[in-house]
Amino acid sequence: MKTLHVFILLVLVTTLALGQVNIRFEQFDLPNGLHVILHQDRSAPIVSQVVAYHVGSKNELPDRTGFAHFFEHLMFEGSTHIPRGEFQKMVQNAGGNLNAFTSFDQTVYFITVPSNQLELAMWMESERMLQLKVDSVGVETQRGVVKEERKQSLDNRPYGSLLEKTMENSFKVHPYRWTPIGSVQYIDKAAIDEFYQFYKSFYVPNNACLAIAGDIDIPRTKELVTKYYGDIPRGSSEIFRPKEVEPPQKAEVRDTVFDNIQLPAVILAYHMPAQGTKDYYALSMLTTLLSGGESSRLTKRLVDKDKLALAVQAIPLSLEDPGLFIAFAIANFGRTLPEVEKVIQEEIDRVQKDLISEKDFQKIRNQRESEFIQKNSTVQGKAMQLANYYLFFGDANLINGEIDRFMQVTREDVRRVAQQYLRNESRTVLYYLPKVQGQ
């Protein structure tokens, strides 16, 4: 037992030490507006390059949803000097990997390669920023790819439309009312000139952040950044930012969705503040209390004790503008959604009424600190976090300081935000039922 206690103590000390590591980096702006962040990590001979563009589905027009996601695909079609279909092969042949994602607020591309292949990665990424191939072959190819992706990930997937239905029921004015996957009908209508204009409007250096982390020589990397990105022209047009503000929801919205599922599910979505605000951190801590791990309140009550649900999750949808606090549960065999909803509400009532114990509070603080450390445990993770913090907050140093914002949350804050935001009149409740029940 004594050996076990010593081991646990060492793990705790190591964890705390890791949490206090200061991630050092250099940053600067090129004359064309590209913000560059460099972090040296010589622990392994690899390097990760991340380019984050400040454009997501909220920058689209209501009759052209899906553009940002479509363009994520189009960016792999090739460029003036990279043949069609060769982009991914070139990275893989160099011993690297790559990927991309589109969210409501940003589109991010990342390439991780052996450190001696960094120049290749920089040339390739700058090549498609400068002279992407936008032609009929690429556009028509990707129309089919995007439609198939929607079919597989949303239309034909159980609970696949959950986020789409939640957003369209929760937002009536703000462009968060549609999701990044977009609508097939609008992608089909769009002309090549529209895609090209989207590229020239948003895929410009003054709307992007370049972060490079890993086994790099800082002075040499600065030279390469200037060589490959310095001559790319600054965007000439004003970058479109939506101005719509979602009005306060004053009455509960309820709807039923019949889906290709076997077990019913319930979704409760509450409006919450934007990421980076004080109450956002408190609500994030609350989601950890409710569903962060096997010992969380909703899991213990719904899954373990009452056997009402097979799975339950609370999620703070982290968005640049005010987003949603979502609670989701899949009912167990033979149990009803009103039963499940009732218990979720009881747990919400409980946190609104009573302060959480010091023990539970310390546990969720530890969980948050662990998650924060894990995000920054790889060079790719650090590059992505550095780009993310700069893009949305203008402060890359939050990679070292954001955990302090979580640690400043008090037990009283957790109760207060539960009372202030988890109100019935400002929520959307969706019941997902098997299609056979709707026939």
C-alpha positions, 0 to 999 in steps of 0.5 A: 500500500505504501508503494501505491501511495508513493506512486499516486503522489508521483503521478500527481506531482508529475501532472502538476509539473506538466500543467505548469510548463510554459510553452514558449513561442515567437510570433510576427506578422508578414506585410500581407497580414498573415500572422505567424506563430513558431514553437520549437519542440526538439523532443522528436524529429517531426514538425506540424504546420497548421493554417487556420482560416477565419471562415466557417459556415456562419460566413455563408449566405442563407441560400449558399450554405455548405460553401466553407465545408465544400471549399475544405474539399476543394483545397485538396484538388491541386494547384498551378504546380501540384497536379490534381489528386497528388496533394495527399500522395506527396505528403504521404510519400514524404512520411507525413499525414494531413487533414482538415476540418470545417466548423461554424467559425473556422476552417483548419488545415494541418500537415505533420511531417518529418522535420526535414520535410518542413519546406515541402509542407510549407511550399504545398500549403502556400501553393494552394493559398496562392493559386488553388485550382478552381475549375469545373472538373474539381468542382463537379468532383467535389459536388459528388464527394460532399453529397455522398459525405452528407448522405453517409454522415447525416442522412443515413446515420442514426442520430446523424441529423441531431446537431442540424435539427438542434441548431435550426430549432434553436436559432432563428436569426443567426447563421448558426441556424445551419451547420457546416455540412450545408444543404445539397440543393445550394451546393448544386446551384452554385456556379464556379465563379461563386466558388472562385469569389469565395476563395478570393474573399476568405482564403487570403493571408490577412484572414489566416493564422500560420502556426508551426510547432516541432523540431525547427530552427527558428531563424531558418523557419522565419526565412522559409515563411517569408520565402513561401508566404511573403509574396502572397497578395493581401486580400483586396476586399472586405472580409464578410462577418455576419452581423446578426444577433440572435434575440433572447429565446422567451419560450420553450421550443419542442419538436419531434424528429422521426429518424432511422433509429432503434432507440429514442433520444432526447436533446435539451439545448440551452442558449449560452454565452460565447467562448472566452467569456467568464460564464462560458468557463463556468458552464464548461465546468458544469458539463464536466460535473454532469457527464465528465466520466463514469462518476459524473452525475448524469451518468451515475443517475441515468445509466448506472442507478436508474438504468434509464439511458444507454448513454448520456452527454452534456456538451458546451458548444464552443462557438465564437458567438453565443452558442448552446449548452446541450444535454443528450441521452439515448433511452434504454430498452423499454424506457420512455423519453419523458422518464429520461427528461424528468431525471435530467431535469432533476439533476439540473434542478439539483445543481441550481439549488445546492452548491456542489461539494468541495470534493466534486468541485476539485474532481472537475477542476482536475479533469479540466486541467488534465484535458488542457494538458492533453490538448497540448501534449503533441506538436500538432496539438500545440500548433492547433491551439496556438492558431486557435487562440490567436484567431479567436482571441488575438492572444496566442499566449492563452495556450499558457493561461486559459487553464487559469480561467477555468481555475478561477471558476468557483462553486458559486459560479457553477450554481449561478450559471445553472440558474441563469442559463439552464431555464426552460423558457430559453431551451429547445427540447427534441424527441428523436423517435424511430420512424416506425412510430411516425408512420 
